Amino acid sequence: MASRIRKGDLVQVTSGADRGKQGRVLSVDREKGRVRVEKVRMQKRHLKAGRGPNRAGGVVEQEGSIHVSNVMLVDAQSGKPSRVRIEVADGARRRVFAKSGAAVPDPTGR
């Protein structure tokens, strides 16, 4: 199945402890069906010093992954989350917001 969420998209969390938060997608794991969203599901990691000349040890906060079904793309026109559908026109596939019908902006800028 085609992935409707890509790295760089603006999404909103729809369920869980971080419900209502918006952020950019940092990474997508298609095999596990999970995404990392900036400033969502922050976790503390204890890192050992080393592994590079400038790497200090200590406690670091980083984003955890959440299931892709718990996020929705945010429509730029309304600022609200919306479902996304795939339309095929002239052999090209594009993502379209279900509510407004507007095309989803490409996060890579192509």
DSSP file (Angstrom, degrees, kcal/mol; ACC not computed):
  #  RESIDUE AA STRUCTURE BP1 BP2  ACC     N-H-->O    O-->H-N    N-H-->O    O-->H-N    TCO  KAPPA ALPHA  PHI   PSI    X-CA   Y-CA   Z-CA
    1    1 A M              0   0    0      0, 0.0     2,-0.1     0, 0.0     0, 0.0   0.000 360.0 360.0 360.0 143.5    0.0    0.0    0.0
    2    2 A A        -     0   0    0      1,-0.1     2,-0.5     2,-0.0    84,-0.0  -0.403 360.0-118.6 -69.1 140.2    1.2    3.5   -0.8
    3    3 A S        -     0   0    0      1,-0.1    -1,-0.1    -2,-0.1    27,-0.0  -0.681  21.7-168.7 -81.4 127.3    2.5    5.5    2.1
    4    4 A R  S    S+     0   0    0     -2,-0.5     2,-0.4     1,-0.1    -1,-0.1   0.567  71.4  64.4 -91.4  -9.7    0.5    8.6    2.6
    5    5 A I        -     0   0    0      4,-0.0     2,-0.3    68,-0.0    -1,-0.1  -0.962  65.1-179.5-119.8 131.6    3.0   10.1    5.1
    6    6 A R    >   -     0   0    0     -2,-0.4     3,-1.9     1,-0.0    19,-0.3  -0.811  40.0 -78.8-125.4 164.1    6.5   11.1    4.1
    7    7 A K  T 3  S+     0   0    0     -2,-0.3    19,-0.2     1,-0.2     3,-0.1  -0.410 117.0  26.4 -60.9 132.0    9.5   12.6    5.8
    8    8 A G  T 3  S+     0   0    0     17,-2.2    -1,-0.2     1,-0.3    18,-0.1   0.249  87.8 133.8  97.3 -11.9    9.1   16.4    6.2
    9    9 A D    <   -     0   0    0     -3,-1.9    16,-2.1    15,-0.1     2,-0.6  -0.371  59.7-120.0 -69.7 150.1    5.3   16.4    6.2
   10   10 A L  E     +A   24   0A   0     14,-0.2    64,-2.4    64,-0.2     2,-0.3  -0.835  44.3 173.0 -89.9 120.9    3.4   18.4    8.8
   11   11 A V  E     -AB  23  73A   0     12,-2.7    12,-2.1    -2,-0.6     2,-0.4  -0.834  26.9-141.0-127.8 163.8    1.3   16.1   10.9
   12   12 A Q  E     -AB  22  72A   0     60,-2.6    60,-2.1    -2,-0.3     2,-0.4  -0.986  24.6-120.9-124.8 137.7   -0.9   16.2   14.0
   13   13 A V  E     - B   0  71A   0      8,-2.6     7,-2.9    -2,-0.4    58,-0.3  -0.631  23.9-171.9 -78.3 129.9   -1.0   13.4   16.6
   14   14 A T        +     0   0    0     56,-3.0     2,-0.3    -2,-0.4    57,-0.2   0.618  62.5  17.8-101.5 -15.5   -4.6   12.1   16.9
   15   15 A S  S    S+     0   0    0     55,-0.8     3,-0.3     3,-0.1    -1,-0.2  -0.991  88.9  45.8-153.4 160.3   -4.3    9.8   19.9
   16   16 A G  S >  S-     0   0    0     -2,-0.3     3,-1.4     1,-0.2    -3,-0.0  -0.513 100.5 -43.4 103.2-172.8   -2.1    9.0   22.9
   17   17 A A  T 3  S+     0   0    0      1,-0.3    -1,-0.2    -2,-0.2     0, 0.0   0.782 136.6  49.7 -65.6 -28.4   -0.4   11.1   25.5
   18   18 A D  T >  S+     0   0    0     -3,-0.3     3,-1.9     3,-0.0    -5,-0.3   0.053  79.3 155.0 -99.5  24.9    0.7   13.7   22.9
   19   19 A R  T <   +     0   0    0     -3,-1.4    -5,-0.2     1,-0.2     3,-0.1  -0.262  63.9  22.0 -57.2 133.8   -2.7   14.1   21.3
   20   20 A G  T 3  S+     0   0    0     -7,-2.9    -1,-0.2     1,-0.3     2,-0.2   0.192  89.1 128.9  95.6 -15.6   -3.1   17.4   19.5
   21   21 A K    <   -     0   0    0     -3,-1.9    -8,-2.6    -9,-0.1     2,-0.3  -0.485  43.5-153.3 -75.4 144.1    0.6   18.2   19.0
   22   22 A Q  E     +A   12   0A   0    -10,-0.2     2,-0.3    -2,-0.2   -10,-0.2  -0.879  26.9 137.8-114.9 149.9    1.8   19.1   15.6
   23   23 A G  E     -A   11   0A   0    -12,-2.1   -12,-2.7    -2,-0.3     2,-0.2  -0.978  49.5 -81.0-174.6 170.9    5.2   18.6   14.1
   24   24 A R  E     -A   10   0A   0     -2,-0.3    14,-2.4   -14,-0.2     2,-0.4  -0.608  46.2-110.0 -85.7 145.7    7.3   17.6   11.1
   25   25 A V  E     -D   37   0B   0    -16,-2.1   -17,-2.2   -19,-0.3    12,-0.3  -0.638  29.8-174.2 -75.7 124.6    8.0   14.0   10.4
   26   26 A L  E     -     0   0B   0     10,-3.3     2,-0.3    -2,-0.4    -1,-0.2   0.824  65.9  -7.3 -89.0 -36.4   11.6   13.2   11.0
   27   27 A S  E     -D   36   0B   0      9,-1.0     9,-2.2   -21,-0.1     2,-0.4  -0.988  56.2-144.8-158.1 157.2   11.7    9.6    9.7
   28   28 A V  E     -D   35   0B   0     -2,-0.3     2,-0.7     7,-0.2     7,-0.2  -0.996   2.8-161.5-128.4 128.1    9.3    6.9    8.5
   29   29 A D  E  >> -D   34   0B   0      5,-3.3     5,-1.8    -2,-0.4     4,-1.6  -0.893   9.5-177.3-108.0  99.9    9.8    3.2    9.1
   30   30 A R  T  45S+     0   0    0     -2,-0.7    -1,-0.2     1,-0.2     5,-0.0   0.849  77.9  56.6 -69.1 -34.7    7.6    1.5    6.4
   31   31 A E  T  45S+     0   0    0      1,-0.2    -1,-0.2     2,-0.1    -2,-0.0   0.923 119.3  30.3 -63.3 -44.5    8.3   -2.1    7.6
   32   32 A K  T  45S-     0   0    0      2,-0.1    -1,-0.2    35,-0.0    -2,-0.2   0.599 105.1-125.6 -90.9 -12.8    7.1   -1.4   11.2
   33   33 A G  T  <5 +     0   0    0     -4,-1.6    35,-2.7     1,-0.3    36,-0.3   0.883  64.8 130.5  71.1  39.0    4.5    1.3   10.2
   34   34 A R  E   < -DE  29  67B   0     -5,-1.8    -5,-3.3    33,-0.3     2,-0.3  -0.899  38.5-163.1-127.9 154.7    5.9    3.9   12.5
   35   35 A V  E     -DE  28  66B   0     31,-2.9    31,-2.7    -2,-0.3     2,-0.5  -0.936  15.5-136.3-132.1 155.7    7.0    7.5   12.3
   36   36 A R  E     -DE  27  65B   0     -9,-2.2   -10,-3.3    -2,-0.3    -9,-1.0  -0.964  22.1-167.3-110.7 129.1    9.1    9.9   14.4
   37   37 A V  E >   -D   25   0B   0     27,-0.6     3,-1.7    -2,-0.5   -12,-0.2  -0.947  30.4-101.2-119.4 136.8    7.6   13.4   14.8
   38   38 A E  T 3  S+     0   0    0    -14,-2.4     3,-0.1    -2,-0.4     4,-0.0  -0.303 102.6   2.2 -61.6 135.8    9.6   16.3   16.2
   39   39 A K  T 3  S+     0   0    0      1,-0.2     2,-0.4   -16,-0.1    -1,-0.3   0.697 104.9 117.8  62.4  24.8    9.0   17.1   19.9
   40   40 A V  S <  S+     0   0    0     -3,-1.7    24,-0.7     1,-0.2    -3,-0.3  -0.978  76.5   1.3-123.6 135.9    6.5   14.2   20.2
   41   41 A R  S    S-     0   0    0     -2,-0.4    23,-1.8    22,-0.2    -1,-0.2   0.945  82.3-159.9  55.3  55.3    7.0   11.2   22.6
   42   42 A M  E     -F   63   0C   0     21,-0.2     2,-0.3    -3,-0.2    21,-0.2  -0.444  10.5-172.0 -68.8 134.7   10.2   12.5   24.0
   43   43 A Q  E     -F   62   0C   0     19,-3.2    19,-2.7    -2,-0.2     2,-0.5  -0.928  22.0-123.4-127.9 150.7   12.4    9.8   25.6
   44   44 A K  E     -F   61   0C   0     -2,-0.3     2,-0.4    17,-0.2    17,-0.2  -0.826  25.8-168.6 -96.2 132.1   15.6   10.0   27.7
   45   45 A R  E     -F   60   0C   0     15,-3.5    15,-3.2    -2,-0.5     2,-0.7  -0.965  16.3-141.2-119.8 136.7   18.5    8.0   26.5
   46   46 A H  E     -F   59   0C   0     -2,-0.4     2,-0.4    13,-0.2    13,-0.2  -0.871  26.1-167.6 -98.2 111.9   21.7    7.3   28.5
   47   47 A L  E     -F   58   0C   0     11,-2.9    11,-2.4    -2,-0.7     2,-0.3  -0.822  16.8-131.4-107.7 139.2   24.7    7.5   26.1
   48   48 A K        -     0   0    0     -2,-0.4     2,-0.0     9,-0.2    -2,-0.0  -0.621  34.1-105.6 -82.0 143.8   28.2    6.5   26.8
   49   49 A A  S    S+     0   0    0     -2,-0.3     2,-0.3     8,-0.0     7,-0.2  -0.327  82.6  43.6 -66.3 151.6   30.9    9.0   26.0
   50   50 A G        +     0   0    0      5,-1.8     4,-0.1     2,-0.1     5,-0.0  -0.836  41.9 120.6 117.4-153.8   33.0    8.3   22.9
   51   51 A R  S    S+     0   0    0     -2,-0.3    -1,-0.1     2,-0.1     3,-0.1   0.925  93.0  15.3  53.0  50.8   32.1    7.1   19.4
   52   52 A G  S >  S-     0   0    0      1,-0.1     3,-0.8     3,-0.1    -2,-0.1  -0.486  92.2 -91.3 133.2 156.8   33.6   10.2   17.8
   53   53 A P  T 3  S+     0   0    0      0, 0.0    -1,-0.1     0, 0.0    -2,-0.1   0.805 120.9  35.2 -70.0 -28.6   35.9   13.0   18.7
   54   54 A N  T 3  S+     0   0    0     -3,-0.1     2,-0.7     2,-0.1    -3,-0.1   0.191  85.1 119.1-112.0  16.5   33.1   15.4   20.0
   55   55 A R    <   -     0   0    0     -3,-0.8    -5,-1.8    -5,-0.0     2,-0.3  -0.751  41.9-168.9 -93.5 113.9   30.7   13.0   21.5
   56   56 A A        -     0   0    0     -2,-0.7     2,-0.1    -7,-0.2    -9,-0.1  -0.710  18.4-124.2 -95.5 149.7   30.1   13.6   25.2
   57   57 A G        +     0   0    0     -2,-0.3     2,-0.3   -11,-0.0    -9,-0.2  -0.289  54.9  91.5 -83.4 174.4   28.2   11.1   27.4
   58   58 A G  E    S-F   47   0C   0    -11,-2.4   -11,-2.9    -2,-0.1     2,-0.6  -0.865  77.9 -36.5 137.0-168.6   25.1   11.8   29.5
   59   59 A V  E     -F   46   0C   0     -2,-0.3     2,-0.4   -13,-0.2   -13,-0.2  -0.823  56.1-173.6 -95.9 123.5   21.4   11.8   29.3
   60   60 A V  E     -F   45   0C   0    -15,-3.2   -15,-3.5    -2,-0.6     2,-0.5  -0.935  17.4-139.3-120.3 138.5   20.0   12.9   26.0
   61   61 A E  E     +F   44   0C   0     -2,-0.4     2,-0.3   -17,-0.2   -17,-0.2  -0.833  32.0 163.1 -95.9 134.1   16.3   13.5   25.1
   62   62 A Q  E     -F   43   0C   0    -19,-2.7   -19,-3.2    -2,-0.5     2,-0.2  -0.959  40.2 -89.2-145.2 164.2   15.2   12.3   21.7
   63   63 A E  E     -F   42   0C   0     -2,-0.3   -21,-0.2   -21,-0.2     2,-0.2  -0.490  34.9-148.3 -77.0 139.9   11.9   11.5   19.9
   64   64 A G        -     0   0    0    -23,-1.8   -27,-0.6   -24,-0.7     2,-0.3  -0.539  25.5 -99.9 -95.9 170.8   10.4    8.1   20.1
   65   65 A S  E     -E   36   0B   0     -2,-0.2     2,-0.3   -29,-0.2   -29,-0.2  -0.646  32.0-166.7 -94.3 151.1    8.4    6.5   17.3
   66   66 A I  E     -E   35   0B   0    -31,-2.7   -31,-2.9    -2,-0.3     2,-0.1  -0.920  35.0 -87.8-129.5 158.6    4.6    6.3   17.1
   67   67 A H  E >   -E   34   0B   0     -2,-0.3     3,-1.9   -33,-0.2   -33,-0.3  -0.369  31.6-126.2 -69.4 144.2    2.3    4.3   14.9
   68   68 A V  G >  S+     0   0    0    -35,-2.7     3,-1.2     1,-0.3    -1,-0.1   0.740 107.2  65.3 -64.1 -23.7    1.4    5.8   11.6
   69   69 A S  G 3  S+     0   0    0    -36,-0.3    -1,-0.3     1,-0.2   -35,-0.1   0.632  93.0  63.6 -73.6 -11.6   -2.3    5.4   12.3
   70   70 A N  G <  S+     0   0    0     -3,-1.9   -56,-3.0   -56,-0.1   -55,-0.8   0.277  97.2  65.3 -96.4  11.1   -2.0    7.8   15.2
   71   71 A V  E <   -B   13   0A   0     -3,-1.2     2,-0.3   -58,-0.3   -58,-0.2  -0.963  58.9-166.5-131.0 151.3   -1.1   10.8   13.0
   72   72 A M  E     -B   12   0A   0    -60,-2.1   -60,-2.6    -2,-0.3    11,-0.1  -0.985  30.5-106.2-132.9 145.5   -2.9   12.8   10.2
   73   73 A L  E     -BC  11  82A   0      9,-0.5     9,-2.6    -2,-0.3     2,-0.5  -0.413  34.1-125.5 -66.9 145.0   -1.5   15.2    7.7
   74   74 A V  E     - C   0  81A   0    -64,-2.4     2,-0.4     7,-0.2   -64,-0.2  -0.837  16.9-129.4 -97.9 126.0   -2.4   18.9    8.4
   75   75 A D     >  -     0   0    0      5,-2.7     4,-2.7    -2,-0.5     5,-0.3  -0.598  10.5-147.4 -73.3 126.3   -4.1   20.8    5.6
   76   76 A A  T  4 S+     0   0    0     -2,-0.4    -1,-0.1     1,-0.2    28,-0.0   0.812  93.7  54.4 -66.7 -30.8   -2.2   24.1    5.0
   77   77 A Q  T  4 S+     0   0    0      1,-0.1    -1,-0.2     3,-0.1    -2,-0.0   0.937 124.5  20.3 -70.1 -46.9   -5.4   26.0    4.1
   78   78 A S  T  4 S-     0   0    0      2,-0.2    -2,-0.2     0, 0.0    -1,-0.1   0.699  91.7-132.8 -97.8 -21.5   -7.4   25.2    7.2
   79   79 A G  S  < S+     0   0    0     -4,-2.7    -3,-0.1     1,-0.3    -2,-0.0   0.594  70.4 114.1  77.6  10.6   -4.7   24.2    9.6
   80   80 A K  S    S-     0   0    0     -5,-0.3    -5,-2.7     1,-0.1    -1,-0.3  -0.798  75.1 -96.3-112.9 154.8   -6.7   21.2   10.6
   81   81 A P  E     +C   74   0A   0      0, 0.0     2,-0.3     0, 0.0    -7,-0.2  -0.393  45.6 179.9 -69.4 148.0   -5.9   17.5   10.2
   82   82 A S  E     -C   73   0A   0     -9,-2.6    -9,-0.5    -2,-0.1     2,-0.1  -0.988  30.1-106.3-146.4 151.2   -7.4   15.8    7.1
   83   83 A R        -     0   0    0     -2,-0.3    15,-2.8   -11,-0.1    16,-0.4  -0.352  35.7-138.8 -70.6 161.2   -7.4   12.4    5.5
   84   84 A V  E     -G   97   0D   0     13,-0.2     2,-0.3    14,-0.1    13,-0.2  -0.971  16.0-170.1-127.5 139.5   -5.4   11.9    2.4
   85   85 A R  E     -G   96   0D   0     11,-2.8    11,-2.7    -2,-0.4     2,-0.5  -0.885  23.2-121.1-123.4 160.4   -6.2   10.1   -0.8
   86   86 A I  E     -G   95   0D   0     -2,-0.3     2,-0.4     9,-0.2     9,-0.2  -0.886  26.4-168.7-102.5 124.9   -4.1    9.2   -3.8
   87   87 A E  E     -G   94   0D   0      7,-2.7     7,-2.3    -2,-0.5     2,-0.6  -0.909  10.1-149.7-112.6 142.9   -5.2   10.4   -7.2
   88   88 A V  E     +G   93   0D   0     -2,-0.4     2,-0.4     5,-0.2     5,-0.2  -0.954  23.3 166.2-113.6 119.8   -3.8    9.3  -10.5
   89   89 A A  E >  S-G   92   0D   0      3,-2.5     3,-2.0    -2,-0.6    -2,-0.0  -0.991  70.8 -10.0-135.5 126.1   -3.8   11.9  -13.3
   90   90 A D  T 3  S-     0   0    0     -2,-0.4     3,-0.1     1,-0.3    -1,-0.1   0.831 127.5 -58.3  56.7  34.9   -1.8   11.5  -16.5
   91   91 A G  T 3  S+     0   0    0      1,-0.2     2,-0.4     0, 0.0    -1,-0.3   0.426 114.3 116.2  78.6  -2.0    0.0    8.5  -15.0
   92   92 A A  E <   -G   89   0D   0     -3,-2.0    -3,-2.5     2,-0.0     2,-0.4  -0.852  57.0-143.1-103.5 135.0    1.3   10.6  -12.1
   93   93 A R  E     +G   88   0D   0     -2,-0.4     2,-0.3    -5,-0.2    -5,-0.2  -0.767  24.2 173.9 -94.3 139.0    0.3    9.8   -8.6
   94   94 A R  E     -G   87   0D   0     -7,-2.3    -7,-2.7    -2,-0.4     2,-0.4  -0.994  30.8-118.2-144.3 151.5   -0.3   12.7   -6.2
   95   95 A R  E     -G   86   0D   0     -2,-0.3     9,-2.6     9,-0.2     2,-0.4  -0.716  31.7-172.9 -90.3 137.5   -1.6   13.0   -2.6
   96   96 A V  E     -GH  85 103D   0    -11,-2.7   -11,-2.8    -2,-0.4     2,-0.2  -0.990  27.5-115.1-133.8 137.2   -4.7   15.1   -2.1
   97   97 A F  E  >  -G   84   0D   0      5,-2.8     4,-1.5    -2,-0.4   -13,-0.2  -0.532  20.6-144.1 -69.6 135.0   -6.5   16.2    1.0
   98   98 A A  T  4 S+     0   0    0    -15,-2.8    -1,-0.1    -2,-0.2   -14,-0.1   0.857  93.6  46.7 -70.5 -35.6   -9.9   14.6    1.3
   99   99 A K  T  4 S+     0   0    0    -16,-0.4    -1,-0.1     1,-0.1   -15,-0.1   0.962 127.7  19.9 -73.4 -52.2  -11.6   17.6    2.9
  100  100 A S  T  4 S-     0   0    0      2,-0.1    -2,-0.2     1,-0.0    -1,-0.1   0.715  89.5-132.5 -94.3 -22.2  -10.4   20.5    0.7
  101  101 A G     <  +     0   0    0     -4,-1.5     2,-0.1     1,-0.3    -3,-0.1   0.483  58.8 139.9  81.3   1.6   -9.3   18.6   -2.4
  102  102 A A        -     0   0    0      1,-0.1    -5,-2.8    -6,-0.1    -1,-0.3  -0.466  59.3-103.1 -78.6 151.2   -6.1   20.5   -2.5
  103  103 A A  B     -H   96   0D   0     -7,-0.2    -7,-0.3    -2,-0.1    -1,-0.1  -0.457  34.3-112.6 -71.8 143.9   -2.8   18.8   -3.4
  104  104 A V        -     0   0    0     -9,-2.6    -9,-0.2    -2,-0.1    -1,-0.1  -0.645  37.6-113.1 -74.8 127.8   -0.5   17.9   -0.5
  105  105 A P        -     0   0    0      0, 0.0    -1,-0.1     0, 0.0    -3,-0.0  -0.386  31.0-111.3 -64.4 139.9    2.7   20.1   -0.8
  106  106 A D    >   -     0   0    0      1,-0.2     3,-1.1    -2,-0.1   -98,-0.0  -0.591  19.6-150.7 -74.0 122.3    5.8   18.0   -1.6
  107  107 A P  T 3  S+     0   0    0      0, 0.0    -1,-0.2     0, 0.0   -99,-0.0   0.745  94.8  55.8 -68.4 -21.4    8.1   18.0    1.5
  108  108 A T  T 3  S-     0   0    0     -3,-0.0    -2,-0.1     1,-0.0  -100,-0.0   0.626 110.8-119.9 -85.1 -12.8   11.2   17.6   -0.7
  109  109 A G    <         0   0    0     -3,-1.1    -1,-0.0     1,-0.0    -3,-0.0   0.620 360.0 360.0  86.5  13.5   10.3   20.7   -2.7
  110  110 A R              0   0    0      0, 0.0    -1,-0.0     0, 0.0     0, 0.0   0.471 360.0 360.0 -80.7 360.0   10.1   18.9   -6.1
